[in-house]
Amino acid sequence: MFEFLVAFTLFVLFLAATFAALAVAIRGDHKAAFLTLGTLLAKSKLAAAGIEYPLSAGTIGGTFTNGYRWQAKIYRHGIIESASGRSVRAFQVQVTVAEPIGAGERTISLAGVEIDRGLRP
């Protein structure tokens, strides 16, 4: 009887450790999925600066069809003279993508400098 109790206790401890490891793996998988999708969505909105939304100082945002939310903060970076003598206006754009409401509070941000192609010398 005592051997059965020891064996059963060891079995329960093994199951508990297995389930804990499985929970950590699932949580890591969800985080990796968010980072992959969030990065792709942020890159798409960063590339769309000046095309889908104007390059002007301020904040703009919206929601993707899958429920993920995005926000772009745009700051003036200055006027840059090119080698050909043409002046271009540069803006720093920071895009933040967040999980859908109720799915968590994870966010990812990407930033870059974008050129306003509408400025002429």
NORHU-V321428 format. One record per pair of residues at least 6 apart in sequence whose C-alpha atoms are under 8 Angstrom apart, sorted by the first residue. I is the first residue (numbers start at 1). J is the second residue. Records with the same first field share a line. If there is no record, write none. Layout:
# NORHU-V321428
I=J  J
This chain:
# NORHU-V321428
34=99  106
35=108
38=97  98  107  108
39=97  108  110
41=97
42=70  95  96  97  108  109  110
43=110
45=95
46=93  94  95  110  111  112
49=55  93  114
50=116
53=60
55=74  91  116
56=74  75  76  91
57=73  74  75  76  91
58=73  74  75
59=71  72  73  74
60=71  72  73
61=69  70  71  72
62=69  70  71
63=69  70
64=70
66=100
67=99  100  101
68=97  98  99  100
69=97  98  99  100
70=95  96  97  98
71=95  96  97
72=93  94  95  96
73=93  94  95
74=91  92  93  94
75=91  92  93
76=90  91  92
77=89  90  91  92  113
78=89  90  91
79=87  88  89  90
80=87  88  89  90
81=87  88
82=88
85=121
86=120  121
87=119  120  121
88=115  116  117  119  120  121
89=115  116  117  119
90=113  114  115  116
91=113  114  115  116
92=111  112  113  114
93=111  112  113  114
94=109  110  111  112
95=109  110  111
96=107  108  109  110
97=107  108  109
98=105  106  107  108
99=105  106  107
